[in-house]
Amino acid sequence: MTSRVPSPPSGGKTLSIAVIGAGATGALCALELARAGHTVTIIDAGAPGNGSSSRSAACFREQWGTPSTVRGMVYARKYYDRWLELVGGDTPPIHHNGYLFLGTRQMDEIAVRERVAMQQEAGAAIEFLTRDEVHERFPFIQMGVGVTFATWGSNDGFLDHDRVYLEAIAAAKQIGVTTRFNAPVTGATIENDRIATLHIGDESIEVDLVVNATNAWASKVSELVGGTELPIVSRMRYLYFATLRRKVQWMNEEAIRAMPMVIGPNGAYSRPTPDGSLLQAWLHHEIGTAAPSLAEQDEIGQGFRFSDPASYGQAVTREIARWMPFAEEIGRLDAVASGFYADTLDHNPIIGYDPLRGNLIHVAGFSGHGLMHAPFSAAIVSGLVSAGENISQMELPDNCGTVDLTPYAVNRAFKAPEGMVI
Ligand SMILES: Cc1cc2nc3c(=O)[nH]c(=O)nc-3n(C[C@H](O)[C@H](O)[C@H](O)COP(=O)(O)OP(=O)(O)OC[C@H]3O[C@@H](n4cnc5c(N)ncnc54)[C@H](O)[C@@H]3O)c2cc1C
């Protein structure tokens, strides 16, 4: 079954919808659902951005391994570019600094070229760069560590993450969305296998439909409202920040601000921030927790503080400096932030109706890409609400094509992993 978004509520019916979670996903879902004519309340246990949305590296890319996700990100990029018209604010919250994935001879170059062709076919502005092209266009990259090619996305870059959820909520309020912040959802009353009322502390609100946009807390919230157990595990991630203290040849503040996001062969990455410092991160492998508390996201573990000379942050800088030597020379780390990735087994999100509760939609499990995904997620949720049931594909607005929704289905087999995960 195919559906278009945005579209009027199914059968012209206006629904009372509760969106739980006021991060980027919940905020854009609330806005799009209100715009489609529904009566929407957005609820959060804390203030907007209380979860991963305010703790994000906020990078944006059209470079993905799943064709539907590429199309979805092309749609999301257009949405962020058209932000002033669609949401508001003074400037679009996206910086098109570009995104450079470095490749080495250990990688399958033919498979990478095929992936780039798939991305181009899906509408993304991605190029395959040879070794010489990388050297010529990005002279700050140290080629001697085995860099033999790269892929480059000129539409890619990073987002002003706080603006995304704050401006989306402001726009949603303007069209009548009610907000309930610092109000944790604690349970639900089930009638005829559907959620009839949602409990927020001692209060209850009647609902026709519930959208669970609580990401790292989605499995716990699903259980609280009578939904199915979601296979989402939360893993702690750290971001380190180095402020420019010394000029390194031509790498002055202006040159740093203009740099792209660069991902090294081992997955460490670095990008500039609008204030001219350098954000740096790398995988941090850790056994995940199924149901973390909200407070846990700010707990910087032993060995992860930026000031410890033997900290993980120093290891991140050293790894980045292997292929971008100036990273070690410009200054020193002076901040660290932490937050949860909400991982599924295949690193694609879960977006669809709950198998147990016919009026519960989950939109969660975004690993390290929920911020960039948010407009696409909201479009899918809007399509699901309009269809009134799970759908296997839908057509995106803005000539972005048809997307297959089965990679995001709640009850999928989780056996087709997204290959481009950081
Ligand atoms: C270090 C780090 C780097 C990242 N880098 C990137 C990146 O480069 N690009 C990118 O796109 N993404 C990135 N991500 C991922 C991205 O930040 C998240 O996927 C995204 O912010 C998820 O948004 P959300 O709105 O779905 O969830 P969240 O922002 O986590 O919001 C969930 C909300 O649910 C609320 N909640 C929980 N329980 C309840 C309850 N019982 N009742 C009511 N409310 C509740 C929470 O308070 C929270 O506000 C990164 C994440 C981290 C941690």
PDBQT file of the ligand as one rigid body, heavy atoms in Angstrom, charges set to zero:
ROOT
HETATM    1  C1  LIG A 501      27.194  11.717  21.324  1.00  0.00    +0.000 C 
HETATM    2  C2  LIG A 501      26.123  11.631  20.291  1.00  0.00    +0.000 A 
HETATM    3  C3  LIG A 501      26.402  11.978  18.968  1.00  0.00    +0.000 A 
HETATM    4  C4  LIG A 501      25.383  11.930  18.007  1.00  0.00    +0.000 A 
HETATM    5  N1  LIG A 501      25.663  12.329  16.739  1.00  0.00    +0.000 NA
HETATM    6  C5  LIG A 501      24.660  12.419  15.822  1.00  0.00    +0.000 A 
HETATM    7  C6  LIG A 501      24.898  12.980  14.552  1.00  0.00    +0.000 A 
HETATM    8  O1  LIG A 501      26.008  13.360  14.222  1.00  0.00    +0.000 OA
HETATM    9  N2  LIG A 501      23.824  13.108  13.709  1.00  0.00    +0.000 N 
HETATM   10  C7  LIG A 501      22.570  12.693  14.036  1.00  0.00    +0.000 A 
HETATM   11  O2  LIG A 501      21.656  12.819  13.234  1.00  0.00    +0.000 OA
HETATM   12  N3  LIG A 501      22.345  12.107  15.234  1.00  0.00    +0.000 NA
HETATM   13  C8  LIG A 501      23.342  11.982  16.133  1.00  0.00    +0.000 A 
HETATM   14  N4  LIG A 501      23.121  11.432  17.354  1.00  0.00    +0.000 N 
HETATM   15  C9  LIG A 501      21.831  10.791  17.603  1.00  0.00    +0.000 C 
HETATM   16  C10 LIG A 501      20.750  11.823  17.804  1.00  0.00    +0.000 C 
HETATM   17  O3  LIG A 501      21.186  12.813  18.703  1.00  0.00    +0.000 OA
HETATM   18  C11 LIG A 501      19.511  11.110  18.335  1.00  0.00    +0.000 C 
HETATM   19  O4  LIG A 501      19.229   9.981  17.534  1.00  0.00    +0.000 OA
HETATM   20  C12 LIG A 501      18.333  12.054  18.291  1.00  0.00    +0.000 C 
HETATM   21  O5  LIG A 501      18.615  13.228  19.012  1.00  0.00    +0.000 OA
HETATM   22  C13 LIG A 501      17.117  11.358  18.859  1.00  0.00    +0.000 C 
HETATM   23  O6  LIG A 501      16.106  12.323  18.974  1.00  0.00    +0.000 OA
HETATM   24  P1  LIG A 501      14.721  11.898  19.577  1.00  0.00    +0.000 P 
HETATM   25  O7  LIG A 501      13.871  13.097  19.572  1.00  0.00    +0.000 OA
HETATM   26  O8  LIG A 501      14.252  10.686  18.856  1.00  0.00    +0.000 OA
HETATM   27  O9  LIG A 501      15.063  11.416  21.049  1.00  0.00    +0.000 OA
HETATM   28  P2  LIG A 501      15.613  12.253  22.292  1.00  0.00    +0.000 P 
HETATM   29  O10 LIG A 501      16.179  13.548  21.890  1.00  0.00    +0.000 OA
HETATM   30  O11 LIG A 501      16.493  11.329  23.052  1.00  0.00    +0.000 OA
HETATM   31  O12 LIG A 501      14.295  12.561  23.099  1.00  0.00    +0.000 OA
HETATM   32  C14 LIG A 501      13.617  11.587  23.831  1.00  0.00    +0.000 C 
HETATM   33  C15 LIG A 501      12.807  12.333  24.886  1.00  0.00    +0.000 C 
HETATM   34  O13 LIG A 501      11.961  11.392  25.553  1.00  0.00    +0.000 OA
HETATM   35  C16 LIG A 501      11.772  11.891  26.858  1.00  0.00    +0.000 C 
HETATM   36  N5  LIG A 501      11.250  10.844  27.739  1.00  0.00    +0.000 N 
HETATM   37  C17 LIG A 501      11.861   9.712  28.163  1.00  0.00    +0.000 A 
HETATM   38  N6  LIG A 501      11.059   9.030  28.976  1.00  0.00    +0.000 NA
HETATM   39  C18 LIG A 501       9.896   9.724  29.073  1.00  0.00    +0.000 A 
HETATM   40  C19 LIG A 501       8.673   9.529  29.764  1.00  0.00    +0.000 A 
HETATM   41  N7  LIG A 501       8.441   8.463  30.561  1.00  0.00    +0.000 N 
HETATM   42  N8  LIG A 501       7.695  10.448  29.637  1.00  0.00    +0.000 NA
HETATM   43  C20 LIG A 501       7.878  11.550  28.847  1.00  0.00    +0.000 A 
HETATM   44  N9  LIG A 501       9.030  11.778  28.179  1.00  0.00    +0.000 NA
HETATM   45  C21 LIG A 501      10.020  10.872  28.287  1.00  0.00    +0.000 A 
HETATM   46  C22 LIG A 501      13.154  12.376  27.260  1.00  0.00    +0.000 C 
HETATM   47  O14 LIG A 501      13.080  13.293  28.328  1.00  0.00    +0.000 OA
HETATM   48  C23 LIG A 501      13.665  12.971  25.958  1.00  0.00    +0.000 C 
HETATM   49  O15 LIG A 501      13.506  14.390  25.910  1.00  0.00    +0.000 OA
HETATM   50  C24 LIG A 501      24.093  11.478  18.355  1.00  0.00    +0.000 A 
HETATM   51  C25 LIG A 501      23.813  11.122  19.669  1.00  0.00    +0.000 A 
HETATM   52  C26 LIG A 501      24.801  11.209  20.624  1.00  0.00    +0.000 A 
HETATM   53  C27 LIG A 501      24.491  10.844  22.030  1.00  0.00    +0.000 C 
ENDROOT
TORSDOF 0
